[in-house]
Amino acid sequence: MTKPFRFGIQLTKPSEGRTWADTARKLEDDGWSTLVMPDHFEDQLAVTPALAAAAQATTTLRLGALVFGNDYRHPVVLAKDMATLDVLSEGRMEFGLGAGWMKSDYDKAGMEYDRPGVRIDRMLESLAVIRGLFADGPVNFSGDYYQITDMEGWPKPVQTPPPVLIGAGGKRMLGIAAREADIVAVTANLKAGYVGSETTQDVSPERFDQKMAWVKEAAGDRYDDLEFSVLVFSTQVTDDRSAAVTGMAELFHFEEKQIEETPALLIGSTNQIIEQLQANRERWGFNYIVVQDTAIDTLGPVVAQLTGT
């Protein structure tokens, strides 16, 4: 079932020349659906207080992390933070969770960087705990990583329950997202622990075909109820699409047709980007488009024309 377009923007700090509150209000005024933030330790505002401040500056803008690194917080702490954000925003929180991937975060903070399977298993336990704390009644949980005894989550979120977004790029995580999330955020496989050539090679159109096939197989009867999101690496609004595509093809070592088709890049005039987004939704189901901070002043006409259609 085709879902209407909505747009999010990923920010680490205020956009140039604006305060944080002004940035949030501009997004809301321009029709963006969501302000999301990455979750890393350096060169960005802290996620929870920044989102809470954005909530106080706006009335309709949705707010979330893309995504919280599970290992950085105990699930009891994260559940309380997110329930509080949902209360303060009157039900505008989107709960994004991932297993944690950026090795430099772990290294610099002196945290153990376990193999991916362990981090994913721990994330699954955390999600179960957090969902329990969002719901009514005390939580008792005994897992390999977390033990919770008679814990009642407070406050309770306004949304019952809040939507869960899981970011995923590999087969196992995509399967988990398909089975557990409300919003499946499809991205490159980040198992290397850093963004390099292995990452960029994983965003070809053919790789997205494979990723969505894994999602569909794992989701089963849930598939039509899921919302599918994609994080756009780069947005270039230009009347000279050919030159921009050629440059990106050289950078990514892709064929130009692959650059034109990958959902990880948006290149061209406003009308060309609109056509690309419509084609991407038809091919992969991506209706929830998240772009980087620089698009705040260039993608407005696309957001205005496509939102809700």
C-alpha positions as a Markdown table, in Angstrom:
| # | Residue | x | y | z |
|---|---|---|---|---|
| 1 | Met | 0.0 | 0.0 | 0.0 |
| 2 | Thr | 1.4 | 3.4 | -1.0 |
| 3 | Lys | 2.0 | 5.7 | 1.9 |
| 4 | Pro | 2.1 | 9.5 | 1.6 |
| 5 | Phe | 5.4 | 11.3 | 1.6 |
| 6 | Arg | 6.8 | 13.0 | 4.6 |
| 7 | Phe | 10.2 | 14.5 | 5.2 |
| 8 | Gly | 12.7 | 14.6 | 8.0 |
| 9 | Ile | 16.0 | 16.5 | 8.4 |
| 10 | Gln | 19.0 | 15.3 | 10.3 |
| 11 | Leu | 20.7 | 18.0 | 12.4 |
| 12 | Thr | 23.6 | 18.0 | 14.8 |
| 13 | Lys | 23.4 | 21.7 | 15.7 |
| 14 | Pro | 21.5 | 24.8 | 14.6 |
| 15 | Ser | 21.5 | 25.6 | 10.9 |
| 16 | Glu | 23.8 | 28.5 | 9.9 |
| 17 | Gly | 22.6 | 31.9 | 11.1 |
| 18 | Arg | 19.8 | 30.5 | 13.2 |
| 19 | Thr | 19.3 | 29.5 | 16.9 |
| 20 | Trp | 18.2 | 26.0 | 17.7 |
| 21 | Ala | 14.7 | 27.2 | 18.4 |
| 22 | Asp | 14.6 | 29.2 | 15.2 |
| 23 | Thr | 15.8 | 26.2 | 13.2 |
| 24 | Ala | 13.1 | 24.0 | 14.6 |
| 25 | Arg | 10.4 | 26.6 | 13.9 |
| 26 | Lys | 11.6 | 27.0 | 10.3 |
| 27 | Leu | 11.3 | 23.2 | 9.8 |
| 28 | Glu | 7.8 | 23.3 | 11.1 |
| 29 | Asp | 6.8 | 26.4 | 9.1 |
| 30 | Asp | 8.2 | 24.8 | 5.9 |
| 31 | Gly | 6.2 | 21.6 | 6.3 |
| 32 | Trp | 8.9 | 19.2 | 7.4 |
| 33 | Ser | 7.6 | 16.2 | 9.4 |
| 34 | Thr | 10.5 | 15.4 | 11.7 |
| 35 | Leu | 13.7 | 16.8 | 13.2 |
| 36 | Val | 16.1 | 13.9 | 13.9 |
| 37 | Met | 19.5 | 13.8 | 15.3 |
| 38 | Pro | 22.4 | 11.2 | 15.1 |
| 39 | Asp | 23.7 | 9.9 | 18.4 |
| 40 | His | 27.4 | 10.4 | 18.7 |
| 41 | Phe | 29.8 | 11.9 | 21.3 |
| 42 | Glu | 31.6 | 14.6 | 19.3 |
| 43 | Asp | 30.7 | 17.7 | 17.3 |
| 44 | Gln | 27.0 | 17.7 | 18.0 |
| 45 | Leu | 24.4 | 18.7 | 20.6 |
| 46 | Ala | 23.3 | 16.1 | 23.1 |
| 47 | Val | 20.2 | 14.4 | 21.7 |
| 48 | Thr | 17.7 | 14.4 | 24.5 |
| 49 | Pro | 17.9 | 18.0 | 25.7 |
| 50 | Ala | 18.2 | 19.3 | 22.2 |
| 51 | Leu | 15.0 | 17.5 | 21.1 |
| 52 | Ala | 13.2 | 18.6 | 24.3 |
| 53 | Ala | 14.2 | 22.2 | 23.5 |
| 54 | Ala | 12.9 | 21.8 | 19.9 |
| 55 | Ala | 9.7 | 20.4 | 21.3 |
| 56 | Gln | 9.1 | 23.6 | 23.3 |
| 57 | Ala | 9.7 | 25.8 | 20.3 |
| 58 | Thr | 7.2 | 24.0 | 18.1 |
| 59 | Thr | 3.7 | 22.5 | 18.1 |
| 60 | Thr | 3.6 | 19.9 | 15.3 |
| 61 | Leu | 7.1 | 18.9 | 14.4 |
| 62 | Arg | 8.0 | 15.3 | 15.3 |
| 63 | Leu | 11.2 | 14.6 | 17.1 |
| 64 | Gly | 13.6 | 11.6 | 17.3 |
| 65 | Ala | 17.1 | 10.1 | 17.1 |
| 66 | Leu | 18.4 | 8.5 | 13.9 |
| 67 | Val | 19.2 | 6.4 | 15.9 |
| 68 | Phe | 20.1 | 6.1 | 19.6 |
| 69 | Gly | 23.1 | 3.9 | 20.0 |
| 70 | Asn | 21.8 | 1.2 | 22.4 |
| 71 | Asp | 25.1 | 0.7 | 24.2 |
| 72 | Tyr | 25.4 | 4.4 | 25.2 |
| 73 | Arg | 22.5 | 4.2 | 27.8 |
| 74 | His | 20.8 | 1.7 | 30.0 |
| 75 | Pro | 17.3 | 1.0 | 28.7 |
| 76 | Val | 15.7 | 2.2 | 31.9 |
| 77 | Val | 17.3 | 5.6 | 31.5 |
| 78 | Leu | 16.5 | 5.8 | 27.8 |
| 79 | Ala | 12.9 | 4.8 | 28.3 |
| 80 | Lys | 12.4 | 7.5 | 30.9 |
| 81 | Asp | 14.1 | 10.1 | 28.7 |
| 82 | Met | 11.9 | 9.2 | 25.7 |
| 83 | Ala | 8.7 | 9.0 | 27.6 |
| 84 | Thr | 9.4 | 12.4 | 29.1 |
| 85 | Leu | 10.1 | 13.8 | 25.6 |
| 86 | Asp | 6.8 | 12.4 | 24.4 |
| 87 | Val | 4.9 | 14.0 | 27.3 |
| 88 | Leu | 6.7 | 17.4 | 26.9 |
| 89 | Ser | 6.0 | 17.3 | 23.1 |
| 90 | Glu | 2.4 | 16.2 | 23.6 |
| 91 | Gly | 2.9 | 13.0 | 21.6 |
| 92 | Arg | 5.5 | 13.9 | 18.9 |
| 93 | Met | 8.3 | 11.5 | 19.8 |
| 94 | Glu | 9.6 | 8.9 | 17.3 |
| 95 | Phe | 11.7 | 6.3 | 19.1 |
| 96 | Gly | 14.7 | 5.4 | 17.0 |
| 97 | Leu | 17.0 | 2.6 | 18.1 |
| 98 | Gly | 20.1 | 0.9 | 16.7 |
| 99 | Ala | 22.8 | -1.5 | 18.0 |
| 100 | Gly | 25.6 | 1.1 | 17.9 |
| 101 | Trp | 28.1 | 1.1 | 15.1 |
| 102 | Met | 30.7 | 3.9 | 15.2 |
| 103 | Lys | 33.9 | 2.4 | 16.6 |
| 104 | Ser | 35.5 | 5.7 | 17.3 |
| 105 | Asp | 32.7 | 6.5 | 19.8 |
| 106 | Tyr | 33.5 | 3.3 | 21.7 |
| 107 | Asp | 37.3 | 3.7 | 21.5 |
| 108 | Lys | 37.3 | 7.3 | 22.7 |
| 109 | Ala | 34.9 | 6.7 | 25.5 |
| 110 | Gly | 36.7 | 3.6 | 26.6 |
| 111 | Met | 33.8 | 1.3 | 26.0 |
| 112 | Glu | 34.0 | -2.3 | 24.8 |
| 113 | Tyr | 33.3 | -2.6 | 21.1 |
| 114 | Asp | 31.7 | -6.1 | 21.0 |
| 115 | Arg | 31.2 | -8.0 | 17.8 |
| 116 | Pro | 28.0 | -7.1 | 15.9 |
| 117 | Gly | 26.0 | -10.1 | 17.0 |
| 118 | Val | 26.5 | -9.2 | 20.7 |
| 119 | Arg | 25.5 | -5.6 | 20.2 |
| 120 | Ile | 22.4 | -6.6 | 18.2 |
| 121 | Asp | 21.4 | -9.1 | 20.9 |
| 122 | Arg | 21.8 | -6.5 | 23.6 |
| 123 | Met | 19.7 | -4.0 | 21.5 |
| 124 | Leu | 16.9 | -6.6 | 21.3 |
| 125 | Glu | 16.8 | -7.0 | 25.0 |
| 126 | Ser | 16.9 | -3.2 | 25.5 |
| 127 | Leu | 13.9 | -2.8 | 23.1 |
| 128 | Ala | 11.9 | -5.4 | 25.1 |
| 129 | Val | 12.6 | -3.6 | 28.3 |
| 130 | Ile | 11.8 | -0.1 | 26.9 |
| 131 | Arg | 8.5 | -1.3 | 25.4 |
| 132 | Gly | 7.6 | -2.8 | 28.8 |
| 133 | Leu | 8.4 | 0.5 | 30.5 |
| 134 | Phe | 6.3 | 2.4 | 28.0 |
| 135 | Ala | 3.3 | 0.1 | 28.7 |
| 136 | Asp | 1.2 | -0.3 | 31.9 |
| 137 | Gly | 2.3 | -2.4 | 34.8 |
| 138 | Pro | 5.7 | -3.3 | 36.3 |
| 139 | Val | 8.5 | -4.8 | 34.2 |
| 140 | Asn | 10.4 | -7.9 | 35.2 |
| 141 | Phe | 13.0 | -9.0 | 32.7 |
| 142 | Ser | 15.9 | -11.4 | 33.0 |
| 143 | Gly | 18.2 | -11.5 | 30.0 |
| 144 | Asp | 21.9 | -12.0 | 29.3 |
| 145 | Tyr | 22.6 | -8.2 | 29.5 |
| 146 | Tyr | 19.8 | -6.6 | 31.5 |
| 147 | Gln | 17.9 | -7.6 | 34.6 |
| 148 | Ile | 14.9 | -5.5 | 35.6 |
| 149 | Thr | 12.9 | -6.1 | 38.7 |
| 150 | Asp | 9.4 | -4.7 | 39.5 |
| 151 | Met | 10.2 | -1.5 | 37.5 |
| 152 | Glu | 7.3 | 0.7 | 36.6 |
| 153 | Gly | 8.0 | 3.1 | 33.9 |
| 154 | Trp | 7.2 | 6.7 | 34.6 |
| 155 | Pro | 6.0 | 8.9 | 33.0 |
| 156 | Lys | 4.0 | 7.0 | 30.5 |
| 157 | Pro | 4.2 | 8.3 | 27.0 |
| 158 | Val | 1.3 | 10.1 | 25.4 |
| 159 | Gln | 1.4 | 7.9 | 22.4 |
| 160 | Thr | 0.2 | 4.3 | 23.1 |
| 161 | Pro | 2.7 | 3.1 | 22.1 |
| 162 | Pro | 5.2 | 5.5 | 20.5 |
| 163 | Pro | 6.3 | 4.5 | 17.0 |
| 164 | Val | 9.5 | 2.5 | 16.9 |
| 165 | Leu | 12.1 | 3.2 | 14.2 |
| 166 | Ile | 15.0 | 0.8 | 13.7 |
| 167 | Gly | 17.9 | 1.7 | 11.5 |
| 168 | Ala | 19.3 | -1.3 | 9.6 |
| 169 | Gly | 21.6 | -2.1 | 6.7 |
| 170 | Gly | 22.6 | -5.7 | 7.0 |
| 171 | Lys | 20.4 | -8.8 | 6.6 |
| 172 | Arg | 20.0 | -9.6 | 10.3 |
| 173 | Met | 19.2 | -6.1 | 11.3 |
| 174 | Leu | 16.8 | -5.6 | 8.4 |
| 175 | Gly | 15.0 | -8.7 | 9.4 |
| 176 | Ile | 14.7 | -7.5 | 13.0 |
| 177 | Ala | 13.4 | -4.1 | 11.8 |
| 178 | Ala | 10.9 | -5.8 | 9.6 |
| 179 | Arg | 9.6 | -7.9 | 12.6 |
| 180 | Glu | 9.9 | -5.3 | 15.4 |
| 181 | Ala | 9.7 | -1.8 | 14.1 |
| 182 | Asp | 6.9 | 0.5 | 12.9 |
| 183 | Ile | 9.3 | 2.4 | 10.7 |
| 184 | Val | 12.2 | 0.6 | 8.9 |
| 185 | Ala | 15.0 | 3.0 | 8.2 |
| 186 | Val | 17.1 | 1.4 | 5.5 |
| 187 | Thr | 20.7 | 2.4 | 5.2 |
| 188 | Ala | 24.2 | 1.2 | 4.3 |
| 189 | Asn | 25.6 | -1.7 | 6.2 |
| 190 | Leu | 27.9 | -0.1 | 8.9 |
| 191 | Lys | 29.5 | -3.3 | 10.2 |
| 192 | Ala | 32.9 | -1.9 | 9.4 |
| 193 | Gly | 32.5 | 0.6 | 12.2 |
| 194 | Tyr | 33.3 | 3.7 | 10.1 |
| 195 | Val | 32.1 | 5.2 | 6.8 |
| 196 | Gly | 34.4 | 4.2 | 4.0 |
| 197 | Ser | 34.3 | 2.6 | 0.5 |
| 198 | Glu | 32.5 | -0.5 | 1.9 |
| 199 | Thr | 29.8 | 1.8 | 3.1 |
| 200 | Thr | 29.3 | 3.7 | -0.2 |
| 201 | Gln | 29.4 | 0.5 | -2.3 |
| 202 | Asp | 26.4 | -0.7 | -0.2 |
| 203 | Val | 24.0 | 2.0 | -1.5 |
| 204 | Ser | 23.7 | 1.0 | -5.1 |
| 205 | Pro | 20.2 | 0.6 | -6.5 |
| 206 | Glu | 20.9 | -3.2 | -6.7 |
| 207 | Arg | 21.8 | -3.4 | -3.0 |
| 208 | Phe | 18.6 | -1.6 | -2.1 |
| 209 | Asp | 16.7 | -4.2 | -4.2 |
| 210 | Gln | 18.3 | -6.9 | -2.1 |
| 211 | Lys | 17.7 | -5.1 | 1.2 |
| 212 | Met | 14.0 | -4.6 | 0.5 |
| 213 | Ala | 13.7 | -8.2 | -0.5 |
| 214 | Trp | 15.1 | -9.3 | 2.9 |
| 215 | Val | 12.7 | -6.9 | 4.6 |
| 216 | Lys | 9.7 | -8.2 | 2.7 |
| 217 | Glu | 10.6 | -11.8 | 3.4 |
| 218 | Ala | 11.0 | -11.1 | 7.1 |
| 219 | Ala | 8.0 | -8.9 | 7.6 |
| 220 | Gly | 5.4 | -11.4 | 6.2 |
| 221 | Asp | 1.9 | -10.1 | 7.0 |
| 222 | Arg | 3.3 | -7.0 | 8.6 |
| 223 | Tyr | 4.8 | -5.6 | 5.4 |
| 224 | Asp | 1.9 | -3.5 | 4.3 |
| 225 | Asp | 1.7 | -1.8 | 7.7 |
| 226 | Leu | 5.3 | -0.8 | 7.8 |
| 227 | Glu | 6.6 | 2.7 | 6.9 |
| 228 | Phe | 9.9 | 2.7 | 5.0 |
| 229 | Ser | 12.5 | 5.4 | 5.4 |
| 230 | Val | 15.8 | 6.1 | 3.7 |
| 231 | Leu | 18.6 | 8.5 | 4.9 |
| 232 | Val | 19.9 | 10.5 | 1.9 |
| 233 | Phe | 23.6 | 11.1 | 2.1 |
| 234 | Ser | 23.7 | 14.1 | -0.2 |
| 235 | Thr | 21.1 | 16.5 | -1.7 |
| 236 | Gln | 22.1 | 18.6 | -4.7 |
| 237 | Val | 19.4 | 20.9 | -6.1 |
| 238 | Thr | 20.9 | 22.0 | -9.5 |
| 239 | Asp | 19.8 | 22.7 | -13.0 |
| 240 | Asp | 22.9 | 20.9 | -14.3 |
| 241 | Arg | 22.1 | 17.4 | -13.2 |
| 242 | Ser | 24.3 | 15.8 | -15.7 |
| 243 | Ala | 27.5 | 17.4 | -14.4 |
| 244 | Ala | 26.6 | 16.7 | -10.8 |
| 245 | Val | 25.8 | 13.0 | -11.6 |
| 246 | Thr | 29.1 | 12.6 | -13.4 |
| 247 | Gly | 31.0 | 14.0 | -10.4 |
| 248 | Met | 29.2 | 11.7 | -7.9 |
| 249 | Ala | 29.7 | 8.7 | -10.2 |
| 250 | Glu | 33.4 | 9.3 | -10.0 |
| 251 | Leu | 33.3 | 9.7 | -6.3 |
| 252 | Phe | 31.2 | 6.5 | -5.6 |
| 253 | His | 32.8 | 4.5 | -8.5 |
| 254 | Phe | 29.2 | 3.9 | -9.8 |
| 255 | Glu | 27.8 | 4.0 | -13.2 |
| 256 | Glu | 25.9 | 7.2 | -13.8 |
| 257 | Lys | 22.6 | 5.4 | -14.1 |
| 258 | Gln | 23.3 | 4.0 | -10.6 |
| 259 | Ile | 23.8 | 7.5 | -9.2 |
| 260 | Glu | 20.6 | 8.6 | -10.8 |
| 261 | Glu | 18.6 | 5.8 | -9.3 |
| 262 | Thr | 20.1 | 5.3 | -5.8 |
| 263 | Pro | 17.8 | 6.5 | -3.1 |
| 264 | Ala | 20.9 | 7.6 | -1.0 |
| 265 | Leu | 21.4 | 10.6 | -3.3 |
| 266 | Leu | 19.0 | 13.3 | -4.6 |
| 267 | Ile | 20.4 | 15.3 | -7.5 |
| 268 | Gly | 18.8 | 17.6 | -10.0 |
| 269 | Ser | 16.2 | 20.4 | -10.3 |
| 270 | Thr | 13.2 | 20.5 | -8.0 |
| 271 | Asn | 11.1 | 18.7 | -10.6 |
| 272 | Gln | 13.8 | 16.0 | -11.3 |
| 273 | Ile | 14.1 | 15.3 | -7.6 |
| 274 | Ile | 10.3 | 15.0 | -7.3 |
| 275 | Glu | 10.3 | 12.5 | -10.1 |
| 276 | Gln | 13.2 | 10.6 | -8.5 |
| 277 | Leu | 11.4 | 10.4 | -5.2 |
| 278 | Gln | 8.2 | 9.2 | -6.8 |
| 279 | Ala | 10.2 | 6.5 | -8.7 |
| 280 | Asn | 11.9 | 5.5 | -5.5 |
| 281 | Arg | 8.6 | 5.1 | -3.7 |
| 282 | Glu | 7.3 | 3.0 | -6.5 |
| 283 | Arg | 10.3 | 0.7 | -6.6 |
| 284 | Trp | 11.2 | 0.4 | -2.9 |
| 285 | Gly | 8.3 | 1.9 | -0.9 |
| 286 | Phe | 10.3 | 4.8 | 0.6 |
| 287 | Asn | 7.9 | 7.5 | 1.6 |
| 288 | Tyr | 9.7 | 8.9 | 4.7 |
| 289 | Ile | 12.7 | 10.7 | 3.3 |
| 290 | Val | 15.4 | 12.0 | 5.7 |
| 291 | Val | 18.0 | 14.4 | 4.4 |
| 292 | Gln | 21.1 | 16.1 | 5.8 |
| 293 | Asp | 21.2 | 19.6 | 7.4 |
| 294 | Thr | 22.3 | 21.5 | 4.3 |
| 295 | Ala | 18.9 | 20.7 | 2.6 |
| 296 | Ile | 17.0 | 22.9 | 5.0 |
| 297 | Asp | 17.3 | 25.9 | 2.6 |
| 298 | Thr | 17.2 | 24.1 | -0.8 |
| 299 | Leu | 14.6 | 21.2 | -0.5 |
| 300 | Gly | 11.7 | 23.3 | 0.7 |
| 301 | Pro | 9.8 | 23.3 | -2.7 |
| 302 | Val | 10.0 | 19.5 | -2.9 |
| 303 | Val | 8.8 | 19.2 | 0.7 |
| 304 | Ala | 5.9 | 21.6 | 0.0 |
| 305 | Gln | 4.8 | 19.8 | -3.2 |
| 306 | Leu | 5.1 | 16.1 | -2.1 |
| 307 | Thr | 4.2 | 16.1 | 1.6 |
| 308 | Gly | 1.0 | 14.2 | 2.1 |
| 309 | Thr | 0.7 | 13.0 | -1.5 |
